[in-house]
Amino acid sequence: MSQPLNILYLSAEILPYAATGGLAQVAAMLPRAIRRLGDDVRVMLPRYGLIDPQRLGFERTLERFPVPFESGVEWAGLWRASDSDLPIYFIEHQRFFGSRQGIYSFPDDGERFVFYSRASLEAARHMGWRPDVVHCNEWQTALTSNWMRSIYRDDPFFARTAVVYTIHNLAYQGIFGSRLLQIAGIEHQGFIAHPDIAPSLNQVVSMMGRGVIFADIITTVSPSYAREIQTPEFGEGLDPLLRDRSERLFGVLNGIDAESWNPAADAALPANFDADDFAGKRICKASLCAETGLVHDPEAALIGLTSRIIDQKGFDILTAVLEPMLRLLPVQFMVMGAGEQRYHHNLADLQQRYPGRLVHHPSYDETLARRVYGGSDIFLMPSRHEPGGLDQLKAMRYGAIPVVHATGGLKDTVIDHRPPEMGTGFRFEPYDSMALFAAVVRAIEIYRHQEIWRVLQRRAMTQDYSVDAAAQAYRQLYRRARSLKLTGRPA
């Protein structure tokens, strides 16, 4: 562990430059934490049109360098963020990225991200910086592990480079036709068939599937999710591949930046507080009510929820019991997020019929999210599946007791309150409306007893789910991947 390694970290998004979800948050935190431990971690992502290098004061690192692409060459440039303590580089290509204001959902996404991944490797070569490990994330960068076992196998610059491949959400695999293999320069390999996989997956290119097959080490974002994705229920068709590679599959819990997410110092809160003094949290609750139009009722439990408003996040079972909760329980709801219109209509109807009891803010705002964590008594995450999850960690840090479906990272991080075991929150299973309702009722019953509730809050707030633990785990896995690569053991 004493010898530093060069780690090339590939992520299609990173805060604050380009973000759609949890991947961007992890990419902003984890490489920094690993770098603090001594490894030379450098991040590369595309320079999307929404990123203006001149306005942001970026430095030009490489004016123009060639990238093998399909049967010829495309040319790329490289910028570096000059104001970042973490080396963050941006691959420039006007047609694929600079001309687009969005990140995903273009008809040529396969080509775009094949180019970005290949250009990232070639940029490292042209900088003369040899990575010991390439850490790839999600489908957009998955072919890197395939290349290391094919076109770069005998390349002196990359011959000793190992690949760690992280799955954040198995549902998004990067499925394309055979043309993608030509673009990526691996058409000679053809489709990679597996006898136990559905024929439909054997006749397409699953970029994530190839990442799984060829990586030296595979990780995902929680131990429970690592087990779940090896089953047909959660495996999205790739469970036979994942079971084949189970000896190299590890679940590493995501963590949060404990300095940034700290209620004792958070400038977004109207009052600060900690696990020993909750006076500030009471002020935060009153202020959140005033800001959002909720009636301030100290006797009612304020339930916060910040999420995409979709089935996967549990809205199919939540909407079935939301009105009974409002009618029968001493609760209020602050819901923040956008998603399916049918759920927006349902929330708008309830907001009108239960004024001051439920408010829906139909977009995400991080400053408001911090005040939701700070002002809520309970934080709800009824997700059907949740690979890792960061919101429950932030909520616990801010003394908002989570009520969660026992799946993935939620199961790993929220300890169920079952007296005499105190726990840190409330879990429910199976995944249905009545189990969710019962978990909320359990939480409300404990909330009535404020002395017990304060003990529960202190336990939740003092759990250590910082990103530093994840950084330590990845440092070990980088060295394991490197050892496997150098000893020549088959991927």
C-alpha positions in Angstrom: 0.0 0.0 0.0 3.0 2.3 0.5 3.9 2.6 -3.3 1.6 5.2 -4.9 -0.2 4.2 -8.1 -1.4 6.2 -11.1 -5.2 5.9 -11.3 -7.1 7.1 -14.4 -10.7 7.6 -13.3 -13.2 7.7 -16.1 -16.7 9.1 -15.5 -19.2 10.6 -18.0 -20.2 13.2 -15.4 -18.8 14.9 -12.3 -20.0 17.8 -10.1 -20.0 20.7 -10.6 -19.4 20.6 -14.3 -21.9 18.0 -15.7 -24.3 16.0 -13.6 -27.6 14.0 -13.8 -27.4 12.0 -10.6 -25.4 10.0 -8.0 -22.5 9.1 -10.5 -21.5 12.8 -10.6 -21.5 13.1 -6.8 -19.4 10.0 -6.4 -16.9 11.1 -9.1 -16.5 14.4 -7.3 -15.8 12.8 -3.9 -14.2 9.4 -4.3 -11.2 10.3 -6.4 -10.4 13.2 -4.1 -10.5 11.0 -1.1 -8.2 8.4 -2.8 -5.8 11.1 -3.8 -5.6 12.3 -0.2 -4.4 8.8 0.7 -1.4 9.1 -1.7 -2.3 7.7 -5.1 -2.1 10.0 -8.2 -5.7 10.0 -9.3 -6.7 11.9 -12.4 -10.3 12.2 -13.8 -11.3 12.5 -17.4 -14.7 13.2 -18.9 -16.1 14.8 -22.1 -16.1 18.5 -22.6 -19.8 18.8 -23.3 -21.2 22.0 -24.9 -22.6 23.1 -21.5 -19.0 23.4 -20.3 -17.3 26.6 -21.5 -13.5 26.2 -21.0 -12.8 29.9 -21.6 -15.4 31.1 -19.2 -14.3 28.7 -16.5 -10.6 29.5 -17.0 -9.5 26.0 -18.1 -5.9 25.4 -19.2 -5.2 23.8 -22.6 -3.2 20.6 -21.9 -3.1 19.1 -25.4 -4.0 21.2 -28.5 -4.6 18.2 -30.8 -3.9 14.5 -30.7 -5.0 11.5 -32.8 -7.5 8.9 -31.5 -7.9 5.6 -33.4 -11.6 5.4 -34.3 -13.3 2.9 -36.6 -11.0 2.4 -39.6 -9.3 5.8 -39.3 -8.4 8.6 -36.9 -10.4 11.3 -35.2 -8.7 14.3 -33.5 -9.3 15.4 -30.0 -8.1 18.2 -27.6 -7.6 18.2 -23.9 -8.4 20.8 -21.3 -7.7 20.8 -17.5 -9.8 22.5 -14.8 -7.4 25.1 -13.3 -9.4 25.8 -10.2 -9.6 22.2 -8.9 -7.4 20.5 -6.3 -8.2 17.2 -8.1 -6.7 16.9 -11.7 -9.8 17.0 -13.9 -9.4 16.8 -17.6 -11.9 17.3 -20.4 -11.8 15.5 -23.8 -12.7 17.9 -26.5 -14.4 16.9 -29.8 -16.8 19.4 -31.3 -19.1 17.0 -33.2 -19.5 14.4 -30.4 -19.6 16.7 -27.4 -18.9 20.4 -27.9 -22.0 20.9 -30.2 -24.3 19.2 -27.7 -25.8 21.0 -24.6 -27.0 17.7 -23.1 -25.1 14.7 -21.8 -27.1 11.7 -22.9 -30.0 10.5 -25.0 -28.5 11.2 -28.5 -28.9 8.7 -31.3 -25.1 8.3 -31.6 -24.4 7.9 -27.8 -22.6 4.6 -28.5 -20.1 6.3 -30.8 -19.8 9.3 -28.6 -18.8 7.3 -25.5 -16.6 4.9 -27.4 -14.7 7.9 -28.6 -14.5 9.5 -25.2 -13.1 6.3 -23.6 -10.5 5.7 -26.3 -9.5 9.3 -26.3 -9.0 9.3 -22.6 -6.5 6.4 -22.9 -4.7 8.2 -25.8 -4.6 11.4 -23.9 -2.8 9.7 -21.0 -0.3 8.3 -23.6 0.3 11.8 -25.1 0.8 13.3 -21.7 3.4 10.6 -20.9 1.5 9.6 -17.8 1.1 5.8 -17.6 -1.9 4.6 -15.6 -1.4 1.6 -13.4 -5.2 1.2 -13.1 -8.0 2.6 -15.1 -11.2 2.9 -13.0 -14.2 2.8 -15.3 -17.7 3.7 -14.3 -21.0 2.6 -15.9 -21.6 1.5 -19.5 -20.1 4.6 -21.1 -16.6 3.5 -20.3 -17.0 -0.3 -20.1 -15.2 -1.2 -23.4 -11.9 -0.1 -21.8 -11.6 -3.4 -20.1 -12.3 -5.2 -23.4 -9.6 -3.1 -25.1 -7.0 -3.9 -22.4 -7.5 -7.6 -23.3 -7.4 -7.0 -27.1 -6.1 -4.0 -29.0 -3.9 -2.7 -26.1 -2.8 -6.1 -24.9 0.6 -5.9 -26.5 1.0 -2.1 -26.3 4.1 -1.4 -24.2 2.4 1.7 -22.7 -0.7 -0.2 -21.4 0.5 -3.8 -21.1 0.7 -3.6 -17.3 -2.5 -1.5 -16.9 -5.3 -3.1 -14.9 -9.0 -2.2 -15.0 -11.4 -1.8 -12.2 -15.0 -1.6 -13.4 -17.8 -0.1 -11.3 -21.5 -0.8 -11.8 -23.6 2.0 -10.3 -27.0 0.8 -11.8 -27.2 -2.4 -13.7 -30.4 -1.3 -15.4 -28.5 0.9 -17.8 -26.2 -1.4 -19.8 -25.5 0.5 -23.1 -27.2 -1.9 -25.6 -26.2 -1.4 -29.2 -25.9 -3.3 -32.5 -22.9 -4.9 -34.1 -21.8 -1.7 -35.8 -20.5 -0.5 -32.5 -17.9 -3.3 -32.6 -16.5 -1.9 -35.8 -16.4 1.6 -34.4 -14.6 0.3 -31.3 -12.1 -1.7 -33.4 -13.1 -5.1 -31.9 -15.4 -6.4 -34.6 -13.2 -9.6 -34.9 -14.5 -10.6 -31.5 -18.1 -10.6 -32.6 -20.9 -11.0 -30.1 -19.9 -12.6 -26.8 -22.5 -15.4 -26.3 -23.3 -17.0 -22.9 -25.3 -20.2 -22.7 -27.4 -19.0 -19.8 -28.2 -15.5 -21.0 -31.4 -14.7 -22.9 -30.9 -15.0 -26.7 -31.9 -11.3 -27.1 -28.8 -10.2 -25.1 -26.5 -12.7 -26.9 -27.4 -10.9 -30.2 -26.5 -7.4 -29.2 -23.6 -5.5 -27.8 -24.0 -4.9 -24.1 -21.2 -2.6 -23.2 -21.7 -3.2 -19.5 -21.6 -7.0 -20.2 -18.2 -6.7 -21.9 -17.0 -4.6 -19.0 -18.0 -7.4 -16.6 -16.3 -10.1 -18.7 -12.9 -8.5 -19.2 -12.3 -6.3 -16.0 -9.7 -7.4 -13.6 -11.9 -6.4 -10.7 -15.7 -5.5 -10.8 -17.3 -3.4 -8.1 -20.7 -2.1 -7.3 -21.9 0.4 -4.8 -23.0 -1.7 -1.9 -22.5 -5.3 -0.6 -26.2 -6.1 -0.7 -26.5 -4.9 -4.3 -23.4 -7.1 -5.3 -25.4 -10.1 -4.0 -28.7 -9.0 -5.5 -27.4 -8.5 -9.1 -26.3 -12.2 -9.1 -30.0 -13.2 -9.0 -32.5 -13.2 -11.9 -34.7 -10.8 -10.0 -32.1 -8.0 -10.0 -29.6 -9.2 -12.6 -31.2 -7.5 -15.6 -30.2 -10.5 -17.7 -26.5 -10.3 -16.8 -26.8 -12.4 -13.6 -25.2 -15.5 -15.2 -22.1 -13.4 -16.2 -21.9 -11.9 -12.7 -22.2 -15.3 -11.0 -19.4 -16.5 -13.2 -17.2 -13.6 -12.0 -18.3 -13.6 -8.4 -14.8 -14.1 -7.1 -13.9 -10.8 -8.6 -17.1 -8.9 -7.7 -17.0 -6.6 -4.6 -19.6 -4.3 -3.1 -18.2 -1.1 -1.7 -20.5 1.3 0.0 -20.6 4.8 -1.3 -19.9 7.5 1.2 -20.5 11.2 1.6 -18.1 14.1 2.2 -18.5 14.6 5.9 -17.1 18.1 5.8 -19.5 19.3 3.2 -22.5 17.5 4.6 -22.2 18.7 8.2 -25.2 20.3 10.0 -22.9 21.9 12.5 -21.4 24.1 9.8 -23.8 24.0 6.8 -24.3 27.6 5.6 -27.5 26.6 3.8 -29.3 26.0 7.1 -31.0 28.8 9.0 -29.5 27.4 12.2 -26.7 24.9 12.8 -26.9 21.9 15.2 -25.2 18.7 16.1 -25.9 15.4 17.9 -25.5 17.0 21.3 -27.7 20.1 20.7 -31.0 19.9 18.7 -32.2 23.4 19.3 -31.0 24.4 15.8 -32.9 21.5 14.2 -36.1 22.7 15.7 -35.4 26.1 14.1 -34.7 24.4 10.8 -38.1 22.6 10.9 -40.0 25.9 11.6 -38.0 27.7 8.9 -38.7 24.9 6.3 -42.4 25.1 7.0 -42.4 28.9 6.6 -40.4 28.6 3.4 -42.5 26.0 1.7 -46.0 26.8 3.0 -46.4 23.9 5.4 -48.2 24.6 8.6 -45.7 24.6 11.5 -46.9 21.8 13.8 -44.3 20.6 16.4 -46.5 17.6 17.2 -46.6 16.4 13.6 -43.7 14.5 12.1 -42.4 16.3 9.0 -41.5 13.7 6.4 -39.0 14.7 3.7 -38.4 13.1 0.3 -36.0 14.2 -2.4 -36.1 11.9 -5.4 -36.9 11.4 -9.0 -40.7 10.9 -9.0 -40.8 7.5 -10.7 -41.8 3.9 -10.0 -38.3 2.7 -9.3 -38.1 5.2 -6.4 -41.2 3.7 -4.8 -43.9 6.1 -6.0 -46.1 3.2 -7.2 -46.5 2.0 -3.6 -46.3 5.4 -2.0 -49.1 7.0 -3.9 -51.4 4.1 -2.8 -51.1 5.1 0.9 -50.1 8.8 0.8 -53.7 10.0 1.3 -54.4 7.5 4.1 -51.3 8.7 5.8 -52.4 12.3 5.6 -55.9 11.5 6.7 -55.0 9.2 9.6 -51.5 10.1 10.9 -50.0 13.2 12.4 -47.6 13.8 9.5 -46.6 16.4 7.0 -44.8 15.8 3.7 -42.2 17.9 1.8 -41.6 16.2 -1.5 -38.9 17.5 -3.9 -38.2 16.2 -7.4 -39.4 15.7 -10.9 -40.6 12.7 -12.9 -43.7 11.1 -14.3 -46.6 13.4 -14.9 -49.2 11.0 -13.3 -47.4 11.3 -10.0 -47.0 15.1 -10.4 -50.8 15.3 -10.9 -51.4 13.1 -7.8 -49.2 15.3 -5.7 -50.8 18.5 -7.0 -54.2 17.1 -6.1 -53.1 16.2 -2.6 -51.4 19.5 -2.1 -54.7 21.2 -3.0 -56.8 19.0 -0.8 -54.4 19.0 2.2 -53.1 22.6 2.3 -50.3 23.0 4.7 -49.9 19.3 5.1 -48.2 18.4 1.8 -46.0 20.4 -0.5 -44.4 19.3 -3.8 -41.4 21.2 -5.2 -41.2 19.9 -8.8 -37.5 20.3 -9.4 -34.2 19.5 -7.6 -32.4 22.2 -5.7 -29.4 21.3 -3.6 -29.6 24.2 -1.3 -33.3 23.4 -0.6 -32.4 19.7 -0.3 -30.0 20.6 2.6 -32.8 22.4 4.3 -35.1 19.4 3.8 -32.6 17.2 5.5 -32.1 19.7 8.2 -35.8 20.4 8.8 -37.3 16.9 8.4 -38.0 14.6 11.3 -38.2 11.5 9.0 -36.7 10.9 5.5 -38.5 8.5 3.2 -36.8 6.3 0.6 -39.3 3.5 -0.5 -37.2 2.6 -3.6 -38.0 -0.6 -5.3 -34.3 -1.1 -5.7 -31.4 1.2 -4.7 -27.9 0.1 -5.6 -26.2 2.4 -3.1 -28.0 5.5 -2.2 -26.5 8.7 -0.8 -29.7 10.5 0.4 -30.2 8.2 3.3 -26.6 8.9 4.5 -27.1 12.7 4.2 -30.5 12.4 6.0 -29.0 10.5 8.9 -26.1 13.0 9.2 -28.8 15.7 9.6 -30.9 13.9 12.1 -33.7 13.0 9.7 -34.5 9.4 10.6 -34.8 7.3 7.4 -37.7 4.9 6.5 -36.5 2.7 3.7 -37.2 -0.4 1.7 -34.7 -3.1 2.7 -32.8 -3.3 -0.6 -29.3 -2.6 -1.8 -27.4 0.1 -0.1 -30.5 1.1 2.0 -30.4 -2.3 3.7 -26.6 -2.0 4.3 -26.7 1.5 5.9 -30.0 1.8 7.8 -30.2 -0.4 10.9 -33.8 -1.3 11.7 -35.1 0.0 15.0 -36.4 -3.2 16.7 -36.4 -2.7 20.5 -34.4 -3.4 22.5 -32.0 -2.8 19.5 -32.1 0.9 18.9 -31.1 1.0 15.2 -30.7 4.1 13.1 -34.0 4.0 11.2 -36.9 1.9 10.0 -36.8 -0.7 7.2 -39.7 -2.5 5.5 -40.1 -5.6 3.4 -41.8 -6.9 1.3 -42.1 -4.2 -1.3 -45.7 -3.2 -1.0 -47.9 -0.4 0.2 -49.0 -1.9 3.5 -45.4 -2.7 4.5 -44.5 0.9 3.8 -47.5 2.2 5.7 -46.6 0.0 8.7 -43.0 1.2 8.7 -44.2 4.9 8.8 -46.6 4.0 11.6 -43.7 2.5 13.6 -41.6 5.6 13.1 -44.5 7.9 14.2 -45.0 5.8 17.3 -41.4 6.3 18.3 -41.6 10.0 17.3 -44.3 10.5 20.0 -41.6 9.6 22.6 -39.2 12.4 22.1 -36.6 11.1 24.6 -36.3 7.8 22.7 -36.4 9.7 19.4 -33.4 11.9 20.4 -31.4 8.8 21.2 -32.3 7.4 17.7 -31.3 10.7 16.1 -27.9 10.7 17.9 -27.2 7.2 16.8 -28.0 8.1 13.2 -26.0 11.3 13.2 -22.9 9.7 14.6 -22.6 6.8 12.1 -19.5 7.0 10.0 -20.5 6.8 6.3 -17.8 9.1 5.1 -16.2 8.7 1.6 -12.9 7.9 3.3 -13.9 4.4 4.1 -14.8 3.8 0.4 -11.4 5.3 -0.6 -9.5 2.9 1.6 -11.4 -0.1 0.1 -10.7 1.1 -3.5 -7.0 1.5 -2.7 -6.9 -2.1 -1.7 -8.9 -3.2 -4.8 -6.6 -1.2 -7.1 -3.6 -3.2 -5.8 -5.5 -6.4 -6.1 -6.4 -5.7 -9.7 -2.8 -4.7 -10.4 -1.5 -7.9 -8.9 -4.0 -10.0 -10.9 -2.9 -8.2 -14.1 0.8 -8.6 -13.5 0.6 -12.3 -12.5 -1.2 -12.9 -15.8 -4.2 -14.6 -14.3 -7.1 -14.7 -16.8 -9.6 -11.9 -16.3 
